[in-house]
Amino acid sequence: MKKEINADERRQNLSFFYLMMPSFLLALVSFISTCNLSFGATIIIIVMKLLLVIWQGVVLKNFIESIYN
């Protein structure tokens, strides 16, 4: 038997995933040591970290607006 998921429950699950995923990815990327990498790889990792932080900010802003609007 297939369980029906209502829209509010689905939104809550997706919101939690979207909020936690950037933090999880930042934690994984932080384990990469930038000391022994080439200049190009270091720049790519720094840009990736910045994009993840921006993504996290946008997701957090959207989450807060969806709760209080």
Backbone as XML, in Angstrom:
<?xml version="1.0"?>
<chain id="A" units="angstrom">
  <residue number="1" name="MET">
    <atom name="N" x="0.831" y="-1.170" z="0.000"/>
    <atom name="CA" x="0.000" y="0.000" z="0.000"/>
    <atom name="C" x="0.886" y="1.248" z="0.000"/>
  </residue>
  <residue number="2" name="LYS">
    <atom name="N" x="0.579" y="2.198" z="-0.842"/>
    <atom name="CA" x="1.387" y="3.408" z="-0.978"/>
    <atom name="C" x="0.867" y="4.493" z="-0.052"/>
  </residue>
  <residue number="3" name="LYS">
    <atom name="N" x="1.776" y="5.072" z="0.732"/>
    <atom name="CA" x="1.382" y="6.117" z="1.669"/>
    <atom name="C" x="1.404" y="7.467" z="0.953"/>
  </residue>
  <residue number="4" name="GLU">
    <atom name="N" x="0.318" y="8.198" z="1.090"/>
    <atom name="CA" x="0.238" y="9.527" z="0.493"/>
    <atom name="C" x="0.959" y="10.532" z="1.393"/>
  </residue>
  <residue number="5" name="ILE">
    <atom name="N" x="1.742" y="11.405" z="0.788"/>
    <atom name="CA" x="2.455" y="12.453" z="1.520"/>
    <atom name="C" x="1.810" y="13.779" z="1.159"/>
  </residue>
  <residue number="6" name="ASN">
    <atom name="N" x="1.364" y="14.504" z="2.189"/>
    <atom name="CA" x="0.730" y="15.786" z="1.898"/>
    <atom name="C" x="1.782" y="16.840" z="1.554"/>
  </residue>
  <residue number="7" name="ALA">
    <atom name="N" x="1.340" y="17.957" z="1.026"/>
    <atom name="CA" x="2.254" y="18.984" z="0.517"/>
    <atom name="C" x="3.085" y="19.622" z="1.624"/>
  </residue>
  <residue number="8" name="ASP">
    <atom name="N" x="2.491" y="19.829" z="2.803"/>
    <atom name="CA" x="3.239" y="20.452" z="3.900"/>
    <atom name="C" x="4.373" y="19.560" z="4.392"/>
  </residue>
  <residue number="9" name="GLU">
    <atom name="N" x="4.097" y="18.263" z="4.504"/>
    <atom name="CA" x="5.140" y="17.334" z="4.949"/>
    <atom name="C" x="6.271" y="17.256" z="3.923"/>
  </residue>
  <residue number="10" name="ARG">
    <atom name="N" x="5.923" y="17.249" z="2.662"/>
    <atom name="CA" x="6.940" y="17.206" z="1.605"/>
    <atom name="C" x="7.788" y="18.481" z="1.617"/>
  </residue>
  <residue number="11" name="ARG">
    <atom name="N" x="7.145" y="19.630" z="1.807"/>
    <atom name="CA" x="7.866" y="20.901" z="1.860"/>
    <atom name="C" x="8.823" y="20.928" z="3.042"/>
  </residue>
  <residue number="12" name="GLN">
    <atom name="N" x="8.393" y="20.403" z="4.190"/>
    <atom name="CA" x="9.260" y="20.377" z="5.365"/>
    <atom name="C" x="10.476" y="19.488" z="5.131"/>
  </residue>
  <residue number="13" name="ASN">
    <atom name="N" x="10.277" y="18.337" z="4.517"/>
    <atom name="CA" x="11.397" y="17.435" z="4.247"/>
    <atom name="C" x="12.380" y="18.056" z="3.264"/>
  </residue>
  <residue number="14" name="LEU">
    <atom name="N" x="11.869" y="18.667" z="2.191"/>
    <atom name="CA" x="12.749" y="19.292" z="1.212"/>
    <atom name="C" x="13.456" y="20.498" z="1.805"/>
  </residue>
  <residue number="15" name="SER">
    <atom name="N" x="12.772" y="21.275" z="2.639"/>
    <atom name="CA" x="13.394" y="22.437" z="3.263"/>
    <atom name="C" x="14.556" y="22.012" z="4.148"/>
  </residue>
  <residue number="16" name="PHE">
    <atom name="N" x="14.361" y="20.944" z="4.917"/>
    <atom name="CA" x="15.436" y="20.459" z="5.776"/>
    <atom name="C" x="16.622" y="19.991" z="4.928"/>
  </residue>
  <residue number="17" name="PHE">
    <atom name="N" x="16.339" y="19.279" z="3.838"/>
    <atom name="CA" x="17.410" y="18.817" z="2.958"/>
    <atom name="C" x="18.161" y="20.001" z="2.348"/>
  </residue>
  <residue number="18" name="TYR">
    <atom name="N" x="17.425" y="20.993" z="1.842"/>
    <atom name="CA" x="18.058" y="22.149" z="1.222"/>
    <atom name="C" x="18.828" y="22.987" z="2.228"/>
  </residue>
  <residue number="19" name="LEU">
    <atom name="N" x="18.407" y="23.005" z="3.486"/>
    <atom name="CA" x="19.139" y="23.746" z="4.510"/>
    <atom name="C" x="20.417" y="23.023" z="4.939"/>
  </residue>
  <residue number="20" name="MET">
    <atom name="N" x="20.366" y="21.707" z="5.012"/>
    <atom name="CA" x="21.501" y="20.952" z="5.534"/>
    <atom name="C" x="22.540" y="20.589" z="4.479"/>
  </residue>
  <residue number="21" name="MET">
    <atom name="N" x="22.137" y="20.482" z="3.222"/>
    <atom name="CA" x="23.052" y="20.034" z="2.183"/>
    <atom name="C" x="24.265" y="20.964" z="2.007"/>
  </residue>
  <residue number="22" name="PRO">
    <atom name="N" x="24.106" y="22.296" z="1.953"/>
    <atom name="CA" x="25.303" y="23.138" z="1.830"/>
    <atom name="C" x="26.264" y="22.990" z="3.010"/>
  </residue>
  <residue number="23" name="SER">
    <atom name="N" x="25.725" y="22.844" z="4.218"/>
    <atom name="CA" x="26.587" y="22.662" z="5.393"/>
    <atom name="C" x="27.361" y="21.358" z="5.300"/>
  </residue>
  <residue number="24" name="PHE">
    <atom name="N" x="26.683" y="20.307" z="4.860"/>
    <atom name="CA" x="27.336" y="19.013" z="4.704"/>
    <atom name="C" x="28.442" y="19.080" z="3.648"/>
  </residue>
  <residue number="25" name="LEU">
    <atom name="N" x="28.156" y="19.731" z="2.520"/>
    <atom name="CA" x="29.161" y="19.862" z="1.460"/>
    <atom name="C" x="30.341" y="20.720" z="1.914"/>
  </residue>
  <residue number="26" name="LEU">
    <atom name="N" x="30.072" y="21.795" z="2.653"/>
    <atom name="CA" x="31.172" y="22.617" z="3.174"/>
    <atom name="C" x="32.049" y="21.827" z="4.138"/>
  </residue>
  <residue number="27" name="ALA">
    <atom name="N" x="31.433" y="20.990" z="4.949"/>
    <atom name="CA" x="32.214" y="20.159" z="5.869"/>
    <atom name="C" x="33.099" y="19.188" z="5.093"/>
  </residue>
  <residue number="28" name="LEU">
    <atom name="N" x="32.569" y="18.597" z="4.027"/>
    <atom name="CA" x="33.375" y="17.684" z="3.213"/>
    <atom name="C" x="34.523" y="18.414" z="2.521"/>
  </residue>
  <residue number="29" name="VAL">
    <atom name="N" x="34.239" y="19.581" z="1.980"/>
    <atom name="CA" x="35.267" y="20.333" z="1.259"/>
    <atom name="C" x="36.343" y="20.828" z="2.215"/>
  </residue>
  <residue number="30" name="SER">
    <atom name="N" x="35.981" y="21.106" z="3.464"/>
    <atom name="CA" x="36.970" y="21.619" z="4.408"/>
    <atom name="C" x="38.038" y="20.587" z="4.745"/>
  </residue>
  <residue number="31" name="PHE">
    <atom name="N" x="37.764" y="19.295" z="4.505"/>
    <atom name="CA" x="38.770" y="18.272" z="4.761"/>
    <atom name="C" x="39.854" y="18.226" z="3.683"/>
  </residue>
  <residue number="32" name="ILE">
    <atom name="N" x="39.599" y="18.882" z="2.554"/>
    <atom name="CA" x="40.599" y="18.920" z="1.488"/>
    <atom name="C" x="41.658" y="19.946" z="1.867"/>
  </residue>
  <residue number="33" name="SER">
    <atom name="N" x="42.864" y="19.512" z="1.969"/>
    <atom name="CA" x="43.958" y="20.411" z="2.329"/>
    <atom name="C" x="44.359" y="21.235" z="1.106"/>
  </residue>
  <residue number="34" name="THR">
    <atom name="N" x="44.424" y="22.537" z="1.274"/>
    <atom name="CA" x="44.805" y="23.404" z="0.161"/>
    <atom name="C" x="46.305" y="23.689" z="0.152"/>
  </residue>
  <residue number="35" name="CYS">
    <atom name="N" x="47.042" y="23.159" z="1.103"/>
    <atom name="CA" x="48.477" y="23.458" z="1.186"/>
    <atom name="C" x="49.270" y="22.763" z="0.083"/>
  </residue>
  <residue number="36" name="ASN">
    <atom name="N" x="48.923" y="21.547" z="-0.245"/>
    <atom name="CA" x="49.739" y="20.798" z="-1.196"/>
    <atom name="C" x="49.100" y="20.704" z="-2.584"/>
  </residue>
  <residue number="37" name="LEU">
    <atom name="N" x="48.097" y="21.519" z="-2.863"/>
    <atom name="CA" x="47.464" y="21.506" z="-4.174"/>
    <atom name="C" x="48.076" y="22.576" z="-5.061"/>
  </residue>
  <residue number="38" name="SER">
    <atom name="N" x="47.896" y="22.423" z="-6.335"/>
    <atom name="CA" x="48.383" y="23.433" z="-7.262"/>
    <atom name="C" x="47.514" y="24.680" z="-7.157"/>
  </residue>
  <residue number="39" name="PHE">
    <atom name="N" x="47.984" y="25.766" z="-7.776"/>
    <atom name="CA" x="47.285" y="27.048" z="-7.686"/>
    <atom name="C" x="45.884" y="26.961" z="-8.277"/>
  </residue>
  <residue number="40" name="GLY">
    <atom name="N" x="45.733" y="26.281" z="-9.407"/>
    <atom name="CA" x="44.426" y="26.167" z="-10.047"/>
    <atom name="C" x="43.429" y="25.398" z="-9.204"/>
  </residue>
  <residue number="41" name="ALA">
    <atom name="N" x="43.872" y="24.310" z="-8.604"/>
    <atom name="CA" x="42.980" y="23.507" z="-7.760"/>
    <atom name="C" x="42.580" y="24.282" z="-6.511"/>
  </residue>
  <residue number="42" name="THR">
    <atom name="N" x="43.489" y="25.055" z="-5.957"/>
    <atom name="CA" x="43.187" y="25.862" z="-4.783"/>
    <atom name="C" x="42.135" y="26.913" z="-5.109"/>
  </residue>
  <residue number="43" name="ILE">
    <atom name="N" x="42.258" y="27.559" z="-6.264"/>
    <atom name="CA" x="41.280" y="28.562" z="-6.681"/>
    <atom name="C" x="39.912" y="27.914" z="-6.870"/>
  </residue>
  <residue number="44" name="ILE">
    <atom name="N" x="39.868" y="26.730" z="-7.476"/>
    <atom name="CA" x="38.598" y="26.028" z="-7.689"/>
    <atom name="C" x="37.935" y="25.702" z="-6.352"/>
  </residue>
  <residue number="45" name="ILE">
    <atom name="N" x="38.706" y="25.249" z="-5.382"/>
    <atom name="CA" x="38.154" y="24.910" z="-4.066"/>
    <atom name="C" x="37.640" y="26.162" z="-3.363"/>
  </residue>
  <residue number="46" name="ILE">
    <atom name="N" x="38.365" y="27.266" z="-3.454"/>
    <atom name="CA" x="37.921" y="28.511" z="-2.832"/>
    <atom name="C" x="36.631" y="29.004" z="-3.480"/>
  </residue>
  <residue number="47" name="VAL">
    <atom name="N" x="36.550" y="28.946" z="-4.804"/>
    <atom name="CA" x="35.334" y="29.369" z="-5.510"/>
    <atom name="C" x="34.169" y="28.452" z="-5.134"/>
  </residue>
  <residue number="48" name="MET">
    <atom name="N" x="34.420" y="27.152" z="-5.024"/>
    <atom name="CA" x="33.372" y="26.214" z="-4.651"/>
    <atom name="C" x="32.865" y="26.513" z="-3.241"/>
  </residue>
  <residue number="49" name="LYS">
    <atom name="N" x="33.760" y="26.833" z="-2.312"/>
    <atom name="CA" x="33.343" y="27.183" z="-0.957"/>
    <atom name="C" x="32.502" y="28.455" z="-0.957"/>
  </residue>
  <residue number="50" name="LEU">
    <atom name="N" x="32.900" y="29.446" z="-1.733"/>
    <atom name="CA" x="32.119" y="30.686" z="-1.819"/>
    <atom name="C" x="30.732" y="30.432" z="-2.402"/>
  </residue>
  <residue number="51" name="LEU">
    <atom name="N" x="30.646" y="29.614" z="-3.446"/>
    <atom name="CA" x="29.351" y="29.301" z="-4.034"/>
    <atom name="C" x="28.459" y="28.543" z="-3.052"/>
  </residue>
  <residue number="52" name="LEU">
    <atom name="N" x="29.044" y="27.646" z="-2.268"/>
    <atom name="CA" x="28.257" y="26.919" z="-1.269"/>
    <atom name="C" x="27.736" y="27.851" z="-0.177"/>
  </residue>
  <residue number="53" name="VAL">
    <atom name="N" x="28.550" y="28.817" z="0.233"/>
    <atom name="CA" x="28.108" y="29.774" z="1.243"/>
    <atom name="C" x="26.983" y="30.646" z="0.678"/>
  </residue>
  <residue number="54" name="ILE">
    <atom name="N" x="27.099" y="31.077" z="-0.571"/>
    <atom name="CA" x="26.040" y="31.864" z="-1.197"/>
    <atom name="C" x="24.770" y="31.032" z="-1.315"/>
  </residue>
  <residue number="55" name="TRP">
    <atom name="N" x="24.908" y="29.770" z="-1.731"/>
    <atom name="CA" x="23.758" y="28.873" z="-1.842"/>
    <atom name="C" x="23.071" y="28.722" z="-0.489"/>
  </residue>
  <residue number="56" name="GLN">
    <atom name="N" x="23.861" y="28.560" z="0.565"/>
    <atom name="CA" x="23.298" y="28.409" z="1.896"/>
    <atom name="C" x="22.563" y="29.678" z="2.316"/>
  </residue>
  <residue number="57" name="GLY">
    <atom name="N" x="23.102" y="30.833" z="2.000"/>
    <atom name="CA" x="22.440" y="32.085" z="2.335"/>
    <atom name="C" x="21.111" y="32.247" z="1.614"/>
  </residue>
  <residue number="58" name="VAL">
    <atom name="N" x="21.085" y="31.913" z="0.329"/>
    <atom name="CA" x="19.849" y="32.021" z="-0.447"/>
    <atom name="C" x="18.799" y="31.047" z="0.072"/>
  </residue>
  <residue number="59" name="VAL">
    <atom name="N" x="19.197" y="29.828" z="0.364"/>
    <atom name="CA" x="18.260" y="28.831" z="0.876"/>
    <atom name="C" x="17.714" y="29.262" z="2.234"/>
  </residue>
  <residue number="60" name="LEU">
    <atom name="N" x="18.572" y="29.781" z="3.091"/>
    <atom name="CA" x="18.133" y="30.230" z="4.408"/>
    <atom name="C" x="17.166" y="31.401" z="4.287"/>
  </residue>
  <residue number="61" name="LYS">
    <atom name="N" x="17.439" y="32.336" z="3.390"/>
    <atom name="CA" x="16.554" y="33.475" z="3.171"/>
    <atom name="C" x="15.196" y="33.005" z="2.666"/>
  </residue>
  <residue number="62" name="ASN">
    <atom name="N" x="15.181" y="32.099" z="1.709"/>
    <atom name="CA" x="13.923" y="31.566" z="1.182"/>
    <atom name="C" x="13.152" y="30.792" z="2.244"/>
  </residue>
  <residue number="63" name="PHE">
    <atom name="N" x="13.865" y="30.039" z="3.076"/>
    <atom name="CA" x="13.218" y="29.282" z="4.142"/>
    <atom name="C" x="12.556" y="30.216" z="5.148"/>
  </residue>
  <residue number="64" name="ILE">
    <atom name="N" x="13.267" y="31.257" z="5.548"/>
    <atom name="CA" x="12.714" y="32.211" z="6.509"/>
    <atom name="C" x="11.517" y="32.942" z="5.913"/>
  </residue>
  <residue number="65" name="GLU">
    <atom name="N" x="11.610" y="33.336" z="4.650"/>
    <atom name="CA" x="10.482" y="34.021" z="3.999"/>
    <atom name="C" x="9.276" y="33.093" z="3.861"/>
  </residue>
  <residue number="66" name="SER">
    <atom name="N" x="9.499" y="31.809" z="3.624"/>
    <atom name="CA" x="8.369" y="30.888" z="3.473"/>
    <atom name="C" x="7.679" y="30.639" z="4.804"/>
  </residue>
  <residue number="67" name="ILE">
    <atom name="N" x="8.403" y="30.740" z="5.894"/>
    <atom name="CA" x="7.800" y="30.523" z="7.208"/>
    <atom name="C" x="7.024" y="31.753" z="7.665"/>
  </residue>
  <residue number="68" name="TYR">
    <atom name="N" x="7.578" y="32.940" z="7.453"/>
    <atom name="CA" x="6.982" y="34.163" z="7.998"/>
    <atom name="C" x="6.089" y="34.897" z="7.016"/>
  </residue>
  <residue number="69" name="ASN">
    <atom name="N" x="5.879" y="34.386" z="5.809"/>
    <atom name="CA" x="4.959" y="35.023" z="4.869"/>
    <atom name="C" x="3.732" y="34.192" z="4.660"/>
  </residue>
</chain>
